[in-house]
């Protein structure tokens, strides 16, 4: 099992390095092609996208991972497979309903009433087209995670990012501006979802075998399974939404009080501050099923070993990266956005956010461990409190200190 933890973390970490590079390339291209104002619109849109996709998933991907790991630990392959199918049914229904609401209700309210920036309306509406694909993708990634096939997650992320960049750039060059960039995201998610379905059908039967001939699963049994998944998923989805709010609520509040250009400077700095998370998230992704399996088998010695290894790996690398980003915020932005020196205006926000990532890295690993042993409510309470504090403080500080206030 220790080898699984190290191998899974390493695969996700390598993937995260590649995708952080791809993410920088995407941000660089968008910042160059759209300018600060267009980047501000895109940043606001992506903030809504993250929150909305998290809501549409219903908190089920971690539940899928947890219960597949537990069922596979006792060789109950039928229930492991059934967990995937039952979860996907629920996620697709939620995704379709929320997609329609986003297009016709939520987007008009956000753009015209809350932000009072009509130019953000169409990009936010397009988010509704992403959800049918993102929920399928999220559910199947949960299945891959549950059997420690982290490379399958990497493959789908590669497809998502590659085609998102290609189509976004192509559409912008065709004159579609921010709208084209968001449509590129839709296509990226669609192709990644098809890739995930193909991998699940062709390769996953090696790890989650097909149903045995004697397996019967009634409607009432499926309802019980759905309720079990939902009970675990409810605190997880509250936690996930609170997590997205901590990352994105300041952007949304700044969108109300500041110019789109200022939001663009913040949007350029924000993803760079998250670079240290590629280490902690890699570990956190793997520790959830590992801790679930050890807890299910009552192997407390192994569980303690995984916890210790996770914190050591994270702190050894994350703390120096965060301090370095905070100290060298100006030259970092000069290097990342060498085509447009104006983005150096986001240096103060970058320095503040980088310090915050030190603490958040520790929290990310702790959350996965606590979820893995079946108690997701503790991180939920902490994150709900944190998101409320972030929203209130952003509302107070952003009008006074600008993007530095939002970062604080």
C-alpha positions as CSV (number, residue, x, y, z in Angstrom):
1,X,0.0,0.0,0.0
2,X,2.9,2.4,0.7
3,X,4.0,1.8,-2.8
4,X,0.5,2.7,-4.1
5,X,0.6,6.0,-2.1
6,X,4.0,7.0,-3.4
7,X,3.3,5.8,-7.0
8,X,-0.1,7.5,-7.1
9,X,1.2,10.7,-5.6
10,X,4.2,10.8,-8.1
11,X,1.9,10.2,-11.1
12,X,-0.4,13.0,-10.0
13,X,2.5,15.2,-9.2
14,X,4.1,14.8,-12.6
15,X,0.7,15.4,-14.2
16,X,0.3,18.5,-12.1
17,X,3.7,19.8,-13.2
18,X,2.7,19.3,-16.9
19,X,-0.7,20.8,-16.4
20,X,0.6,23.8,-14.4
21,X,2.8,24.5,-17.4
22,X,-0.2,24.1,-19.7
23,X,-2.2,26.3,-17.3
24,X,0.5,29.0,-17.5
25,X,0.5,28.7,-21.3
26,X,-3.3,29.1,-21.3
27,X,-3.2,32.1,-19.0
28,X,-0.3,33.6,-20.9
29,X,-2.1,33.2,-24.2
30,X,-5.4,34.5,-22.8
31,X,-3.7,37.5,-21.1
32,X,-1.8,38.3,-24.3
33,X,-4.7,37.9,-26.7
34,X,-7.5,39.4,-24.5
35,X,-5.7,42.1,-22.6
36,X,-6.3,43.0,-18.9
37,X,-10.0,43.8,-19.4
38,X,-10.8,40.7,-21.3
39,X,-8.8,38.7,-18.8
40,X,-10.9,40.2,-16.1
41,X,-14.1,39.0,-17.7
42,X,-12.6,35.6,-18.2
43,X,-11.4,35.5,-14.6
44,X,-14.9,36.3,-13.3
45,X,-16.4,33.7,-15.7
46,X,-13.9,31.0,-14.5
47,X,-14.7,31.7,-10.9
48,X,-18.4,31.1,-11.5
49,X,-17.5,28.0,-13.6
50,X,-15.5,26.5,-10.7
51,X,-18.2,27.0,-8.2
52,X,-21.0,25.8,-10.5
53,X,-19.1,22.7,-11.6
54,X,-18.4,21.8,-8.0
55,X,-22.1,22.2,-7.2
56,X,-23.2,20.1,-10.2
57,X,-20.9,17.2,-9.1
58,X,-23.0,16.9,-5.9
59,X,-19.9,16.0,-3.9
60,X,-20.1,12.5,-5.4
61,X,-16.5,12.0,-6.9
62,X,-14.9,11.6,-3.5
63,X,-17.7,9.3,-2.4
64,X,-17.2,7.2,-5.5
65,X,-13.5,7.0,-4.7
66,X,-14.0,6.1,-1.1
67,X,-16.6,3.4,-1.6
68,X,-14.9,1.8,-4.6
69,X,-11.7,1.6,-2.5
70,X,-13.6,0.0,0.3
71,X,-15.5,-2.5,-1.8
72,X,-12.4,-3.5,-3.8
73,X,-10.5,-4.0,-0.5
74,X,-13.0,-6.9,0.3
75,X,-13.2,-8.0,-3.4
76,X,-16.8,-6.9,-3.8
77,X,-16.4,-6.0,-7.5
78,X,-20.2,-5.9,-8.2
79,X,-20.8,-3.2,-5.6
80,X,-17.8,-1.2,-6.8
81,X,-19.2,-1.1,-10.3
82,X,-22.7,-0.4,-9.1
83,X,-21.3,2.6,-7.1
84,X,-20.1,4.1,-10.3
85,X,-23.4,3.7,-12.2
86,X,-25.6,4.8,-9.4
87,X,-23.5,7.9,-8.9
88,X,-23.4,8.8,-12.6
89,X,-27.2,8.6,-12.8
90,X,-27.5,11.2,-10.0
91,X,-24.8,13.4,-11.3
92,X,-26.1,13.6,-14.8
93,X,-29.6,14.6,-13.6
94,X,-28.1,17.3,-11.3
95,X,-25.8,18.6,-14.1
96,X,-28.6,18.9,-16.7
97,X,-31.0,20.8,-14.3
98,X,-28.3,23.2,-13.1
99,X,-27.1,23.7,-16.7
100,X,-30.5,25.0,-17.7
101,X,-30.7,27.2,-14.6
102,X,-27.3,28.7,-15.3
103,X,-28.3,29.7,-18.9
104,X,-31.7,31.1,-18.2
105,X,-31.7,32.3,-14.6
106,X,-28.4,32.4,-12.8
107,X,-26.3,34.1,-15.5
108,X,-28.7,37.0,-16.1
109,X,-29.0,37.6,-12.3
110,X,-25.2,37.6,-11.8
111,X,-24.3,39.7,-14.8
112,X,-27.1,42.3,-14.7
113,X,-28.0,42.5,-11.0
114,X,-25.0,41.5,-8.9
115,X,-22.0,42.5,-11.0
116,X,-23.9,45.1,-13.1
117,X,-21.5,44.3,-16.0
118,X,-23.6,43.1,-19.0
119,X,-20.5,42.1,-20.9
120,X,-20.1,39.1,-18.6
121,X,-23.6,37.7,-19.4
122,X,-22.9,35.4,-22.4
123,X,-19.6,34.0,-21.1
124,X,-21.3,33.1,-17.8
125,X,-24.3,31.5,-19.7
126,X,-21.9,29.3,-21.7
127,X,-20.9,27.7,-18.4
128,X,-24.2,25.9,-18.4
129,X,-23.1,23.9,-21.5
130,X,-20.1,22.5,-19.6
131,X,-21.9,20.8,-16.8
132,X,-23.2,17.7,-18.7
133,X,-19.7,16.8,-19.6
134,X,-18.0,17.9,-16.4
135,X,-20.2,15.7,-14.2
136,X,-19.5,12.6,-16.3
137,X,-15.8,13.4,-16.2
138,X,-15.8,14.0,-12.4
139,X,-17.6,10.8,-11.7
140,X,-15.3,8.6,-13.8
141,X,-12.2,10.3,-12.3
142,X,-13.5,9.3,-8.9
143,X,-13.7,5.7,-10.1
144,X,-10.1,5.9,-11.4
145,X,-9.0,7.4,-8.1
146,X,-10.7,4.6,-6.2
147,X,-8.5,1.9,-7.8
148,X,-5.4,4.0,-7.8
149,X,-5.2,4.4,-11.6
150,X,-4.1,8.0,-11.3
151,X,-2.6,7.8,-14.8
152,X,-6.1,7.7,-16.2
153,X,-6.9,10.9,-14.4
154,X,-3.8,12.4,-16.0
155,X,-4.8,11.2,-19.5
156,X,-8.2,12.8,-19.3
157,X,-6.8,16.1,-17.9
158,X,-4.3,16.1,-20.8
159,X,-7.1,15.9,-23.3
160,X,-9.1,18.5,-21.5
161,X,-6.3,21.0,-21.3
162,X,-4.8,20.4,-24.8
163,X,-8.1,20.9,-26.7
164,X,-9.2,23.7,-24.4
165,X,-6.1,25.7,-25.3
166,X,-6.3,24.9,-29.0
167,X,-9.9,25.8,-29.5
168,X,-9.8,28.8,-27.2
169,X,-6.9,30.3,-29.1
170,X,-8.5,29.4,-32.4
171,X,-11.8,31.0,-31.5
172,X,-10.2,34.2,-30.2
173,X,-8.2,34.5,-33.4
174,X,-11.4,34.2,-35.3
175,X,-12.7,37.2,-33.4
176,X,-14.9,35.6,-30.8
177,X,-12.9,37.1,-27.8
178,X,-13.9,35.9,-24.3
179,X,-16.9,34.0,-25.7
180,X,-14.5,32.0,-27.8
181,X,-12.3,31.3,-24.9
182,X,-15.2,29.9,-22.9
183,X,-16.4,27.8,-25.8
184,X,-12.9,26.3,-26.0
185,X,-13.4,25.2,-22.4
186,X,-16.7,23.5,-23.4
187,X,-15.0,21.5,-26.1
188,X,-12.1,20.6,-23.9
189,X,-14.4,19.1,-21.3
190,X,-16.6,17.3,-23.9
191,X,-13.6,15.5,-25.4
192,X,-12.2,14.7,-22.0
193,X,-15.5,13.2,-21.0
194,X,-15.6,11.0,-24.1
195,X,-12.0,9.9,-23.3
196,X,-13.0,9.0,-19.7
197,X,-15.9,6.9,-21.0
198,X,-13.7,5.1,-23.4
199,X,-11.1,4.3,-20.7
200,X,-13.7,3.1,-18.3
201,X,-15.3,0.7,-20.9
202,X,-12.0,-0.6,-22.3
203,X,-9.5,-0.6,-19.5
204,X,-11.3,-0.4,-16.2
205,X,-12.8,-4.0,-16.3
206,X,-9.3,-5.2,-15.4
207,X,-9.7,-3.4,-12.0
208,X,-13.4,-3.4,-11.5
209,X,-14.7,-6.5,-13.3
210,X,-18.0,-6.7,-15.0
211,X,-21.0,-7.9,-13.0
212,X,-21.1,-11.6,-12.1
213,X,-24.1,-13.5,-13.6
214,X,-25.7,-14.0,-10.2
215,X,-25.6,-10.3,-9.3
216,X,-29.1,-8.8,-8.7
217,X,-29.7,-5.3,-7.7
218,X,-33.2,-4.1,-7.0
219,X,-34.5,-0.5,-7.2
220,X,-34.8,-0.5,-3.4
221,X,-31.2,-1.6,-3.0
222,X,-30.1,1.1,-5.5
223,X,-32.1,3.7,-3.5
224,X,-30.2,2.6,-0.3
225,X,-26.9,2.9,-2.1
226,X,-27.9,6.3,-3.4
227,X,-28.8,7.4,0.1
228,X,-25.5,6.2,1.5
229,X,-23.6,8.0,-1.2
230,X,-25.6,11.2,-0.6
231,X,-25.0,11.1,3.1
232,X,-21.3,11.0,2.5
233,X,-21.6,13.5,-0.4
234,X,-23.6,16.3,1.4
235,X,-20.8,17.4,3.7
236,X,-18.3,16.9,0.9
237,X,-20.2,19.1,-1.5
238,X,-20.6,21.8,1.2
239,X,-16.9,21.5,1.8
240,X,-16.1,21.7,-1.9
241,X,-18.3,24.7,-2.5
242,X,-16.8,26.5,0.6
243,X,-13.4,25.6,-0.8
244,X,-14.3,27.1,-4.2
245,X,-15.7,30.2,-2.5
246,X,-12.5,30.7,-0.5
247,X,-10.6,30.7,-3.8
248,X,-13.1,32.6,-5.9
249,X,-15.4,34.8,-3.8
250,X,-12.8,37.6,-3.7
251,X,-12.7,37.7,-7.5
252,X,-16.5,37.9,-7.6
253,X,-16.6,40.7,-5.0
254,X,-13.8,42.6,-6.8
255,X,-15.8,42.2,-10.0
256,X,-18.5,44.3,-8.3
257,X,-16.4,47.0,-6.8
258,X,-13.3,47.3,-9.1
259,X,-12.7,47.7,-12.8
260,X,-12.4,44.7,-15.0
261,X,-8.8,45.7,-15.7
262,X,-7.9,45.4,-12.0
263,X,-9.6,42.1,-11.8
264,X,-7.5,41.1,-14.8
265,X,-4.3,41.8,-12.9
266,X,-5.6,39.7,-10.0
267,X,-6.6,36.9,-12.3
268,X,-3.1,36.9,-13.8
269,X,-1.5,36.5,-10.3
270,X,-3.9,34.1,-8.7
271,X,-3.0,30.9,-10.6
272,X,0.7,31.5,-10.1
273,X,0.2,31.6,-6.3
274,X,-1.4,28.1,-6.5
275,X,1.7,26.5,-8.0
276,X,2.8,25.0,-4.6
277,X,-0.6,23.2,-4.4
278,X,0.5,20.9,-7.2
279,X,2.5,19.0,-4.6
280,X,-0.1,18.9,-1.8
281,X,-3.0,18.2,-4.1
282,X,-1.0,15.3,-5.6
283,X,-0.6,13.8,-2.2
284,X,-4.2,14.6,-1.1
285,X,-5.6,12.8,-4.2
286,X,-3.8,9.6,-3.3
287,X,-4.2,9.7,0.4
288,X,-8.0,9.6,0.3
289,X,-8.5,6.0,-1.1
290,X,-5.3,4.9,0.8
291,X,-6.7,6.1,4.2
292,X,-10.1,4.7,3.3
293,X,-8.7,1.2,2.6
294,X,-6.5,1.2,5.7
295,X,-9.4,2.4,7.9
296,X,-11.7,-0.3,6.4
297,X,-9.2,-3.0,7.2
298,X,-8.5,-1.5,10.7
299,X,-4.8,-1.2,9.8
300,X,-4.1,1.7,12.1
301,X,-0.3,1.3,11.8
302,X,-0.4,1.8,8.0
303,X,-2.9,4.6,8.3
304,X,-0.5,6.5,10.7
305,X,2.4,5.8,8.3
306,X,0.5,7.3,5.4
307,X,-0.5,10.4,7.4
308,X,3.1,11.0,8.4
309,X,4.5,10.5,4.9
310,X,1.9,12.9,3.4
311,X,2.7,15.8,5.7
312,X,6.5,15.3,5.4
313,X,6.3,15.3,1.5
314,X,4.1,18.4,1.5
315,X,6.0,20.6,4.0
316,X,9.4,19.7,2.6
317,X,8.6,21.3,-0.8
318,X,5.6,23.6,-0.3
319,X,6.9,26.0,2.3
320,X,10.1,27.0,0.4
321,X,8.0,27.5,-2.8
322,X,5.5,29.7,-1.0
323,X,8.2,31.9,0.6
324,X,10.0,32.2,-2.7
325,X,6.9,33.4,-4.5
326,X,6.1,35.9,-1.8
327,X,9.6,37.4,-1.8
328,X,10.0,37.5,-5.6
329,X,6.5,38.4,-6.7
330,X,7.5,41.2,-9.1
331,X,10.2,39.3,-11.0
332,X,8.0,36.2,-11.1
333,X,5.2,38.2,-12.9
334,X,7.8,39.8,-15.2
335,X,8.9,36.4,-16.3
336,X,5.4,34.8,-16.6
337,X,3.9,37.7,-18.5
338,X,6.9,39.1,-20.4
339,X,4.7,40.2,-23.3
340,X,2.7,42.6,-21.2
341,X,4.6,44.3,-18.3
342,X,1.3,45.8,-17.0
343,X,0.5,42.5,-15.2
344,X,3.2,43.4,-12.7
345,X,0.5,45.4,-11.0
346,X,-0.7,42.1,-9.6
347,X,2.5,41.6,-7.5
348,X,1.1,42.6,-4.2
349,X,-1.8,40.2,-4.6
350,X,0.6,37.4,-5.6
351,X,2.8,37.9,-2.5
352,X,-0.2,37.8,-0.2
353,X,-1.8,34.8,-1.8
354,X,1.4,32.8,-1.8
355,X,1.6,33.0,2.0
356,X,-1.9,31.7,2.2
357,X,-1.1,28.7,0.1
358,X,1.3,27.5,2.8
359,X,-1.5,26.9,5.2
360,X,-4.0,25.7,2.6
361,X,-1.6,23.0,1.5
362,X,-1.6,21.5,5.0
363,X,-5.4,21.8,5.1
364,X,-5.8,20.0,1.7
365,X,-4.0,16.9,2.9
366,X,-5.8,16.9,6.3
367,X,-9.2,17.1,4.5
368,X,-8.5,14.0,2.4
369,X,-7.4,12.0,5.4
370,X,-10.4,13.0,7.4
371,X,-12.7,12.2,4.5
372,X,-11.0,8.9,4.0
373,X,-11.8,7.7,7.5
374,X,-15.4,8.7,7.1
375,X,-15.7,12.0,8.9
376,X,-16.1,14.8,6.2
377,X,-17.9,17.2,8.5
378,X,-14.8,18.6,10.3
379,X,-13.3,20.2,7.2
380,X,-16.8,21.2,6.1
381,X,-17.2,23.3,9.3
382,X,-13.8,24.9,8.9
383,X,-14.3,25.8,5.3
384,X,-17.8,27.2,5.7
385,X,-16.4,29.5,8.4
386,X,-13.4,30.4,6.2
387,X,-15.6,31.1,3.1
388,X,-17.8,33.4,5.1
389,X,-14.8,35.2,6.6
390,X,-13.3,35.5,3.1
391,X,-16.5,37.0,1.7
392,X,-17.0,39.5,4.5
393,X,-13.4,40.6,4.5
394,X,-13.3,40.9,0.7
395,X,-16.4,43.1,0.8
396,X,-14.7,45.4,3.4
397,X,-11.1,45.4,2.1
398,X,-11.4,45.2,-1.7
399,X,-13.0,48.7,-2.1
400,X,-10.3,50.2,0.2
401,X,-7.1,48.3,-0.9
402,X,-8.1,47.0,-4.3
403,X,-6.8,43.6,-5.4
404,X,-4.4,43.5,-2.4
405,X,-7.5,43.7,-0.2
406,X,-9.2,40.9,-2.1
407,X,-6.0,38.8,-1.7
408,X,-5.8,39.6,2.0
